[in-house]
Amino acid sequence: MKRFGLIGAAGYVAPRHMRAIKETGNELVAAMDKFDSVGIIDSYFPEASFFTEFERFDRHLDKERRKGNKIDFLSICTPNYLHDAHTRFGLRNDADVICEKPLVLNPWNVDALVNMEQETGRRIWNILQLRHHRAITDLKQKIDNGPADKIYEVDLAYFTARGQWYHHSWKGASQKSGGIATNIGVHFFDMLTWIFGPLQRSIVHLHEKDRAAGYLDLAKAKVRWILSINQEDIPQSAKEVGRRTYRSITVEGKEIEFSKGFEDLHTTSYAEIIKGNGFGIKDTRPSIELVHTIRNTSPVGLKGDYHPILKK
């Protein structure tokens, strides 16, 4: 049984991590969040120590470590801009780190964390759960086994409606979240580069606070993509059945169905990480570099090969 600490216990994604720790037969011994709306802990680890002040959480882990009760893993579910600092904290506490997406906001932060891994002898693991989704792994296998010189035509659309609160939270602040392409898109960009190879060219057609779109040349694909958190962009067919999320990936005009199958992906991720088979820093680097490029590229407008949804 591995001992876990967790930072960001009141966050949206934290229950998935608690469930993953529980379902892999391990123990959450200490959690921290500056907000105290964390009753969800009772559903998984009611005996876990809880702190609302980082300094007391730090002291607690240090005291336990000196008594021979150190944590084996630190799970990080905090706002994106804090991932770097909290990852460093975990490594300094002689723990491996499991970090939600994105690991960091800037490529040079990746280099610094590589150095810290080497200095501490601990590992940094990333939650890249789409790499465990059956439909996505089947697609990767198909591409890997296909013609080596084939360039695929890919369209990606991901809409997930968010209310006004989003823009008043850290998620709406680009310097904290990385903006929409990073905050809601990084998993998809990771998936695309994992399947179709590294980035060769990126064009941004549209980049606003609630939607973004562009074009990618990857080693084995030409990708038109669009992301949105605007309720008005949800297709009517999805609205009619009460859905506030719409995902669509087509490869050579054929839809890849992956609207289901997300329920257990964090547990699968944890199981692989604990066995030493998780995704490390080198795996997450391409998507960090890609979203950084998108974030710092001026939109060209509706020119060239843009996503067909933009016509509407």
N, C-alpha and C positions, 0 to 999 in steps of 0.2 A: 504493500500500500504506500503510495507516494503522498507526501504532504504538500499542499498547495496554499499559496497566498493569492489574493486577488485585489487589484486596484480598479475602482470604477463599478462598485457593486450595485449602484442605483441606476446604471445605464441601461439602455434599451437591449443591448446584446448580452448583458451579464447573465441572465437566466440560462441562456444556451450554454455558457461556460460552466455554470454550476451543475447543470444537468449532465454535461459531458464528464465532469469530474466524478459525479456520483455514479454514472452508468459504466464508467471504466474501473470502478471499484477502488477509488481513491478518496482522499479526505481534504476538504477545505478547512484549514485550521485558523486562518485569519483573513479578514477582508477590511477594505477601507473605502470610504467615499465621503466627501464633504457634505453630501446630502444624506439624511437619515431615513429616507423612504425605501427601506431595504427589507421589508417584511418577507419578500420572496425567499430570503435565506432560510426561513423556517421550513420551507418545503423540501429543502435539501440538507442543510447543515446547521440546525438550530444551536449547536454547541460551539460554532465558530466564534472566535473573538472578533469584535467589530470596533472600528475606530473612525471618527469623523475628522481627525487631525493627522496629517501625514507624519508629523514629528513623533507622535505617540505610536503610530503604526511602525515606524522605523525603529523606535526604541524596543518595542515588543519583539520584533523579528530578531533584533540583535541580541536581546537577552535570551531568547529561546535558542538561538544559534550557539551561544556560549555554553548553554546547558546540554548541548548535544541534540537539540530538537529543531534543527534548521529546516526550512522549507526546501523541497526539491525543485519546485516550479513556482514561478510567479506569473499569473495570468493578468493581462493588461486589457482593460475594456474602457479606457479613458478617452477623452477627446483627442483627435488626431495629432494635434501639435504637442501633446504631452507624451506621446509614445516613446520618443527618443530618450527623454530624461528618465522615464519610468523603466525603460529597458535597461538603461545603465544602472539604475538602482537595483534591479533584480540581479544583474551580473555581479555587482559588488557584494551582494548578500549570498554569494556562492550558490546561486540557483540558476537553472535554465529558465528561459523566458518564453512564454507563449503569448504572442501579440496579435490583436485584431488588426484588420487592414485599416489604412496603409501602415506599414512598419514605421516609415518616416515620410516627410513631405518633400525632401530634397535629396538628390543623388549623393551629394557630398556627405550627408549624414550616414548613408549606408557605409561609406568607406571608414568612417570613424568607429562605427559599431563592429566592423570586421576586426579592427585593431583591438577593441575591447574584448571580443571573443578570444582572441589569441592571448591577451594579457591574463584573462581570468580562467581560461580553460573551460568555460561554460558555453552553452549553445543558445542561439536565438531561433525560435520557430515561429512560423507565420501561419495564420488561419487563411488558407486559400481553398475554401471548401468546395468551390466549383470543380476543382480538379478531382474531387471524389464523387461527383454526380455521375450516375450511370450513363445518361445520355451524352454527357460531355466526354467521358472516357471512351465511349464507343465511337464518337466522332473522331477523337484523336487517333484511335487505332486505325480507323478507316483512312484518314489522311496519311498516317505513317506508312500504311501498306499500299497506298495508291502510287500513281506515277510520280517519280521524283521531280520532274520538271513542270508539273501542272500548277497553274496559278488559278486559285479558286475565287469565285465571285461571292462575297459575303455581305449581308445586310444585318445590322444589329440595331434593335430599338428596345429601349428600356425606359418605361414611364412608371413612376411611383409617386402618387399624389401626396403632397405635404401641405399642412395648414400654415397659417400665418406665423405660428410659433417658431417654425423652422428658421425664418429669417431673423428672428430676435435671439436665437440661440447661437452657440459657438459654431453650429453647422452652417449658418448663413454668413459667417465671417471667413472670407477666403484665406486670410493669414492664419486662421486656426484650423480650418477643415481642408484647405486646399482647393475649395470651390467644388462645383457640382461634378466635374469630370473625375476628380479624385474621390470625393466622398461617396458617390453612388456608382461611379463607373470603374473604379480601380480593379474590382474583381473580374469584370468583363474584359478589361484590357489585359489583365493577367492571363485569363483563359485564352484570348485570341493569340497572344504571343506564344503561349505554351503549345498551342496546337499548330499554328501557322508560321512560327518562326519570328526572328527579330525584326524590329522596325527598320525600314529603309527611307520612308518619307511620310510626313504628317502634314495635312492641310486642315485648318479649322475654318469652317464656313460660318458658324454661329456660336457665340459664347456670351450668354447672359446669366443673371443670377439664378434663374430657374430652369434654364435649358441650354444645351450645347449640342453641336453636331459637327461632323468632320469626315475626313477621308484618310485612310491609312494604306500605305504600301508595305506589306509584310513580305517575308521571304517567299511565302507560298500563297498569298491571298491579297486581293484588293478589297478593302473593307469600307463600306459606308456605314456610319454610326450616328445615332441620335439618342440623347438622354434628356429626361425632363422630370421635374417634380411638380409641374403645373397641372392642376386638375382638368383644365380645359383641353389638355393634349391627350387625355385618356380616350382611346377609340370608343365610339358609341356602342359597339358590340360588347365591350367590357363593362361600360357603365350600366347597360341594361340588365346585367346579371349582378350588379352591386359590387363589382371589383374596382379597386383603386390602384391596382398594379397591372401592368401589361408588359410582357416580355416576348420578344420575337427575334429569333436568329434564323436566317435562311442561308443555305450553302448551295450554290448553283440553282437557286430558285426553289429549293426544297426546305420546308420548315423543319427545324430541329425542335422537337417537343421536349421542354424541360420545365414546365410550369409546376410540376409536382416533384417530390423526392428530396425536398430540402430539410425535412424534419430532423434527420439523424446525422447530418453532415458534420456538425461540430463534434459529436461523439466519435464519429469515424476519424476525424482529424486528430482528436486527442489520443485515440487508441494507437494511431500510427506514430505520433510524436513520442509517446511513452516507450514504444518499441525502437525508437531511434530512426524511424523511416519518414519523419515529417519533412516539411519544406523549409529550407533554411534561407540565409541571406541571399545567396547566389540565385535562388529561385525567384525571389521577390524583386530583385534589382531591375529587370526589364520593364515591369509595370510602373515602378517608381520613376524611372527615367522617362517613360512615355507620358505619364500624366503631368510631369514637370514640363515637358516639351509643349503639351497642349495648353497648359496654364500660361505659358509665356509666349504664345504665338498669337499674333493679331489676326482676327477673322477676316476672310477675304470676301464674305458675302456669298450670295447664291451664284457661284461660278463653278464651272467644271462638273465633276461627277459627285453630286451631293445626294444625300438620302432622299428617296422619293417622297417621304412624309413631309419634307420641308416645302413641297409645292402647295400643300394645304394650309 
